[in-house]
Amino acid sequence: MKNKESNSSPVSFKQLPIGYEFPSVSYELSASVITKYLEAVGEQPDILKSGIVPPLAIAACTMTASSQSFTVPPGSIHASQELEFLKLVPIGTTISCSGKIAQKLERGRLNLIVLEINALNQDGEKVLTGKATIAAPD
């Protein structure tokens, strides 16, 4: 997946303040991108016949695009997510995604960051909204 907008150098996980907004990133949900996603999750590519992008593929691409703005330490995990899919997305759609730091928590030697994410199609219609939590060791 190639971003259509260049990003500045990633900042470290701990430098991100609450309210930090990631640069908007655009990408195309091409058949090749969706095929790579399907291979990664062990699904058969015949799902492409529907012409509709699997919703979790949109979430995966949006998280990947947003996470290019920051670095996380080794041992970090994607701990949880809450996603709402609002519209079917045809293969070939260009998505513009954005995100921001909604919450930061420290639990002993564990750092948690809650990201709010949004994805819009090329017509400016919101197709995905949600939150994801990343846990990182100190």
PyRosetta script that sets phi, psi and omega in degrees:
from pyrosetta import init, pose_from_sequence

init()
pose = pose_from_sequence("MKNKESNSSPVSFKQLPIGYEFPSVSYELSASVITKYLEAVGEQPDILKSGIVPPLAIAACTMTASSQSFTVPPGSIHASQELEFLKLVPIGTTISCSGKIAQKLERGRLNLIVLEINALNQDGEKVLTGKATIAAPD")
pose.set_psi(1, 125.7)
pose.set_omega(1, 177.6)
pose.set_phi(2, -109.2)
pose.set_psi(2, 133.4)
pose.set_omega(2, 177.1)
pose.set_phi(3, -77.1)
pose.set_psi(3, 145.4)
pose.set_omega(3, 178.1)
pose.set_phi(4, -90.1)
pose.set_psi(4, -4.3)
pose.set_omega(4, 177.5)
pose.set_phi(5, -126.9)
pose.set_psi(5, 141.4)
pose.set_omega(5, 179.7)
pose.set_phi(6, -81.6)
pose.set_psi(6, 146.5)
pose.set_omega(6, 179.1)
pose.set_phi(7, -106.5)
pose.set_psi(7, 152.2)
pose.set_omega(7, 171.8)
pose.set_phi(8, -76.2)
pose.set_psi(8, 175.5)
pose.set_omega(8, -179.1)
pose.set_phi(9, -58.9)
pose.set_psi(9, 141.1)
pose.set_omega(9, 179.6)
pose.set_phi(10, -64.7)
pose.set_psi(10, 145.1)
pose.set_omega(10, 174.3)
pose.set_phi(11, -97.1)
pose.set_psi(11, 160.4)
pose.set_omega(11, -180.0)
pose.set_phi(12, -75.5)
pose.set_psi(12, 154.7)
pose.set_omega(12, -179.7)
pose.set_phi(13, -50.7)
pose.set_psi(13, -46.5)
pose.set_omega(13, -175.5)
pose.set_phi(14, -73.3)
pose.set_psi(14, -19.2)
pose.set_omega(14, -179.0)
pose.set_phi(15, -78.8)
pose.set_psi(15, -12.7)
pose.set_omega(15, -173.3)
pose.set_phi(16, -77.0)
pose.set_psi(16, 115.9)
pose.set_omega(16, 178.7)
pose.set_phi(17, -83.4)
pose.set_psi(17, 158.0)
pose.set_omega(17, 174.0)
pose.set_phi(18, -59.2)
pose.set_psi(18, 135.0)
pose.set_omega(18, -178.8)
pose.set_phi(19, 92.5)
pose.set_psi(19, -9.4)
pose.set_omega(19, 179.0)
pose.set_phi(20, -58.0)
pose.set_psi(20, 128.1)
pose.set_omega(20, 178.7)
pose.set_phi(21, -105.0)
pose.set_psi(21, 126.9)
pose.set_omega(21, 178.7)
pose.set_phi(22, -74.5)
pose.set_psi(22, 149.2)
pose.set_omega(22, 175.6)
pose.set_phi(23, -59.8)
pose.set_psi(23, 141.1)
pose.set_omega(23, 176.9)
pose.set_phi(24, -64.5)
pose.set_psi(24, 139.1)
pose.set_omega(24, -178.8)
pose.set_phi(25, -128.5)
pose.set_psi(25, 137.7)
pose.set_omega(25, 177.1)
pose.set_phi(26, -115.4)
pose.set_psi(26, 145.7)
pose.set_omega(26, 177.2)
pose.set_phi(27, -153.4)
pose.set_psi(27, 156.4)
pose.set_omega(27, 179.0)
pose.set_phi(28, -99.1)
pose.set_psi(28, 131.8)
pose.set_omega(28, 175.8)
pose.set_phi(29, -87.3)
pose.set_psi(29, 69.7)
pose.set_omega(29, -178.6)
pose.set_phi(30, -74.3)
pose.set_psi(30, 165.7)
pose.set_omega(30, 177.9)
pose.set_phi(31, -59.5)
pose.set_psi(31, -36.3)
pose.set_omega(31, -179.4)
pose.set_phi(32, -69.3)
pose.set_psi(32, -38.3)
pose.set_omega(32, 177.0)
pose.set_phi(33, -63.7)
pose.set_psi(33, -44.8)
pose.set_omega(33, -179.0)
pose.set_phi(34, -67.2)
pose.set_psi(34, -37.0)
pose.set_omega(34, 176.8)
pose.set_phi(35, -61.5)
pose.set_psi(35, -44.0)
pose.set_omega(35, 177.6)
pose.set_phi(36, -61.1)
pose.set_psi(36, -41.8)
pose.set_omega(36, 177.5)
pose.set_phi(37, -61.4)
pose.set_psi(37, -47.3)
pose.set_omega(37, -178.6)
pose.set_phi(38, -61.2)
pose.set_psi(38, -40.9)
pose.set_omega(38, 177.0)
pose.set_phi(39, -62.4)
pose.set_psi(39, -41.1)
pose.set_omega(39, -177.9)
pose.set_phi(40, -65.1)
pose.set_psi(40, -32.5)
pose.set_omega(40, -178.3)
pose.set_phi(41, -99.9)
pose.set_psi(41, 3.9)
pose.set_omega(41, 175.6)
pose.set_phi(42, 77.6)
pose.set_psi(42, 24.0)
pose.set_omega(42, 177.8)
pose.set_phi(43, -96.9)
pose.set_psi(43, 156.1)
pose.set_omega(43, 178.6)
pose.set_phi(44, -81.9)
pose.set_psi(44, 140.5)
pose.set_omega(44, -178.5)
pose.set_phi(45, -69.5)
pose.set_psi(45, -5.5)
pose.set_omega(45, 179.2)
pose.set_phi(46, -64.7)
pose.set_psi(46, -14.1)
pose.set_omega(46, 176.0)
pose.set_phi(47, -63.7)
pose.set_psi(47, -21.2)
pose.set_omega(47, 179.0)
pose.set_phi(48, -64.5)
pose.set_psi(48, -21.1)
pose.set_omega(48, -178.9)
pose.set_phi(49, -59.9)
pose.set_psi(49, -25.6)
pose.set_omega(49, -179.7)
pose.set_phi(50, -70.0)
pose.set_psi(50, -23.9)
pose.set_omega(50, -177.8)
pose.set_phi(51, 80.1)
pose.set_psi(51, 2.1)
pose.set_omega(51, -178.1)
pose.set_phi(52, -110.4)
pose.set_psi(52, 136.5)
pose.set_omega(52, 178.5)
pose.set_phi(53, -72.2)
pose.set_psi(53, 131.3)
pose.set_omega(53, 173.9)
pose.set_phi(54, -59.6)
pose.set_psi(54, 131.6)
pose.set_omega(54, -175.7)
pose.set_phi(55, -53.5)
pose.set_psi(55, -40.8)
pose.set_omega(55, -179.2)
pose.set_phi(56, -68.3)
pose.set_psi(56, -20.9)
pose.set_omega(56, 174.4)
pose.set_phi(57, -67.1)
pose.set_psi(57, -37.4)
pose.set_omega(57, 177.2)
pose.set_phi(58, -63.5)
pose.set_psi(58, -45.2)
pose.set_omega(58, 179.4)
pose.set_phi(59, -61.9)
pose.set_psi(59, -44.8)
pose.set_omega(59, -179.5)
pose.set_phi(60, -62.0)
pose.set_psi(60, -44.6)
pose.set_omega(60, 179.5)
pose.set_phi(61, -66.8)
pose.set_psi(61, -39.2)
pose.set_omega(61, 179.4)
pose.set_phi(62, -65.4)
pose.set_psi(62, -43.9)
pose.set_omega(62, 178.0)
pose.set_phi(63, -63.9)
pose.set_psi(63, -42.0)
pose.set_omega(63, 179.0)
pose.set_phi(64, -62.1)
pose.set_psi(64, -46.2)
pose.set_omega(64, -179.4)
pose.set_phi(65, -63.9)
pose.set_psi(65, -44.0)
pose.set_omega(65, -179.2)
pose.set_phi(66, -66.9)
pose.set_psi(66, -37.9)
pose.set_omega(66, -175.1)
pose.set_phi(67, -72.9)
pose.set_psi(67, -8.2)
pose.set_omega(67, 177.2)
pose.set_phi(68, -71.4)
pose.set_psi(68, -10.3)
pose.set_omega(68, -179.3)
pose.set_phi(69, -86.9)
pose.set_psi(69, -11.4)
pose.set_omega(69, -178.7)
pose.set_phi(70, -144.3)
pose.set_psi(70, 160.6)
pose.set_omega(70, 177.8)
pose.set_phi(71, -113.0)
pose.set_psi(71, 145.4)
pose.set_omega(71, 176.9)
pose.set_phi(72, -118.5)
pose.set_psi(72, 149.6)
pose.set_omega(72, -178.8)
pose.set_phi(73, -69.9)
pose.set_psi(73, 157.3)
pose.set_omega(73, 174.5)
pose.set_phi(74, -55.6)
pose.set_psi(74, 143.4)
pose.set_omega(74, -179.9)
pose.set_phi(75, 92.2)
pose.set_psi(75, 0.3)
pose.set_omega(75, 178.5)
pose.set_phi(76, -73.6)
pose.set_psi(76, 150.2)
pose.set_omega(76, 178.3)
pose.set_phi(77, -133.8)
pose.set_psi(77, 152.7)
pose.set_omega(77, 171.5)
pose.set_phi(78, -83.7)
pose.set_psi(78, 102.5)
pose.set_omega(78, -168.8)
pose.set_phi(79, -82.7)
pose.set_psi(79, -37.2)
pose.set_omega(79, -179.2)
pose.set_phi(80, -161.6)
pose.set_psi(80, 166.5)
pose.set_omega(80, 175.5)
pose.set_phi(81, -155.7)
pose.set_psi(81, 149.8)
pose.set_omega(81, 172.1)
pose.set_phi(82, -128.5)
pose.set_psi(82, 117.9)
pose.set_omega(82, -175.9)
pose.set_phi(83, -126.4)
pose.set_psi(83, 144.5)
pose.set_omega(83, 173.7)
pose.set_phi(84, -127.2)
pose.set_psi(84, 119.8)
pose.set_omega(84, 179.2)
pose.set_phi(85, -97.1)
pose.set_psi(85, 123.8)
pose.set_omega(85, -169.2)
pose.set_phi(86, -105.4)
pose.set_psi(86, -15.0)
pose.set_omega(86, -173.6)
pose.set_phi(87, -159.4)
pose.set_psi(87, 144.6)
pose.set_omega(87, 172.8)
pose.set_phi(88, -68.3)
pose.set_psi(88, 143.4)
pose.set_omega(88, -176.9)
pose.set_phi(89, -122.4)
pose.set_psi(89, 116.5)
pose.set_omega(89, 178.0)
pose.set_phi(90, -70.5)
pose.set_psi(90, 147.6)
pose.set_omega(90, 174.6)
pose.set_phi(91, -58.5)
pose.set_psi(91, 137.8)
pose.set_omega(91, -178.4)
pose.set_phi(92, 98.8)
pose.set_psi(92, -6.5)
pose.set_omega(92, 179.3)
pose.set_phi(93, -68.6)
pose.set_psi(93, 141.0)
pose.set_omega(93, 172.1)
pose.set_phi(94, -92.9)
pose.set_psi(94, 129.2)
pose.set_omega(94, -177.7)
pose.set_phi(95, -110.5)
pose.set_psi(95, 138.4)
pose.set_omega(95, 172.3)
pose.set_phi(96, -113.9)
pose.set_psi(96, 122.5)
pose.set_omega(96, -177.0)
pose.set_phi(97, -118.9)
pose.set_psi(97, 152.9)
pose.set_omega(97, 178.1)
pose.set_phi(98, -142.1)
pose.set_psi(98, 161.3)
pose.set_omega(98, 178.9)
pose.set_phi(99, -158.5)
pose.set_psi(99, 162.7)
pose.set_omega(99, 175.9)
pose.set_phi(100, -150.9)
pose.set_psi(100, 160.1)
pose.set_omega(100, 177.0)
pose.set_phi(101, -80.7)
pose.set_psi(101, 114.4)
pose.set_omega(101, -178.3)
pose.set_phi(102, -91.0)
pose.set_psi(102, -30.8)
pose.set_omega(102, -174.9)
pose.set_phi(103, -158.8)
pose.set_psi(103, 146.8)
pose.set_omega(103, 173.8)
pose.set_phi(104, -132.0)
pose.set_psi(104, 134.4)
pose.set_omega(104, 179.4)
pose.set_phi(105, -135.8)
pose.set_psi(105, 147.1)
pose.set_omega(105, 172.5)
pose.set_phi(106, -119.5)
pose.set_psi(106, 127.0)
pose.set_omega(106, 178.0)
pose.set_phi(107, -124.6)
pose.set_psi(107, 92.6)
pose.set_omega(107, -175.6)
pose.set_phi(108, 64.0)
pose.set_psi(108, -121.0)
pose.set_omega(108, 179.8)
pose.set_phi(109, -95.4)
pose.set_psi(109, 14.3)
pose.set_omega(109, -179.2)
pose.set_phi(110, -110.8)
pose.set_psi(110, 131.6)
pose.set_omega(110, 177.4)
pose.set_phi(111, -108.5)
pose.set_psi(111, 130.9)
pose.set_omega(111, 178.7)
pose.set_phi(112, -118.1)
pose.set_psi(112, 135.8)
pose.set_omega(112, 174.3)
pose.set_phi(113, -126.3)
pose.set_psi(113, 130.2)
pose.set_omega(113, 176.1)
pose.set_phi(114, -103.1)
pose.set_psi(114, 121.3)
pose.set_omega(114, 178.8)
pose.set_phi(115, -101.4)
pose.set_psi(115, 134.9)
pose.set_omega(115, 168.5)
pose.set_phi(116, -97.8)
pose.set_psi(116, 130.3)
pose.set_omega(116, -179.3)
pose.set_phi(117, -124.7)
pose.set_psi(117, 150.3)
pose.set_omega(117, 176.1)
pose.set_phi(118, -141.5)
pose.set_psi(118, 145.9)
pose.set_omega(118, 175.5)
pose.set_phi(119, -133.4)
pose.set_psi(119, 132.6)
pose.set_omega(119, 178.7)
pose.set_phi(120, -117.8)
pose.set_psi(120, 144.9)
pose.set_omega(120, 173.8)
pose.set_phi(121, -80.6)
pose.set_psi(121, 179.0)
pose.set_omega(121, -175.7)
pose.set_phi(122, -66.1)
pose.set_psi(122, -13.0)
pose.set_omega(122, 176.4)
pose.set_phi(123, -92.6)
pose.set_psi(123, 4.9)
pose.set_omega(123, 179.5)
pose.set_phi(124, 81.1)
pose.set_psi(124, 10.6)
pose.set_omega(124, 179.3)
pose.set_phi(125, -87.8)
pose.set_psi(125, 132.7)
pose.set_omega(125, 179.5)
pose.set_phi(126, -70.0)
pose.set_psi(126, 126.0)
pose.set_omega(126, 179.8)
pose.set_phi(127, -111.8)
pose.set_psi(127, -17.6)
pose.set_omega(127, -178.5)
pose.set_phi(128, -151.3)
pose.set_psi(128, 138.4)
pose.set_omega(128, 171.0)
pose.set_phi(129, -142.0)
pose.set_psi(129, 151.3)
pose.set_omega(129, 179.0)
pose.set_phi(130, 172.6)
pose.set_psi(130, -173.0)
pose.set_omega(130, 178.2)
pose.set_phi(131, -134.1)
pose.set_psi(131, 148.2)
pose.set_omega(131, 175.5)
pose.set_phi(132, -137.4)
pose.set_psi(132, 142.2)
pose.set_omega(132, 179.4)
pose.set_phi(133, -112.6)
pose.set_psi(133, 130.3)
pose.set_omega(133, 176.8)
pose.set_phi(134, -114.0)
pose.set_psi(134, 130.2)
pose.set_omega(134, 177.2)
pose.set_phi(135, -109.9)
pose.set_psi(135, 133.3)
pose.set_omega(135, -178.1)
pose.set_phi(136, -135.3)
pose.set_psi(136, 141.8)
pose.set_omega(136, 175.6)
pose.set_phi(137, -71.3)
pose.set_psi(137, 159.2)
pose.set_omega(137, 178.2)
pose.set_phi(138, -65.6)
pose.dump_pdb("model.pdb")
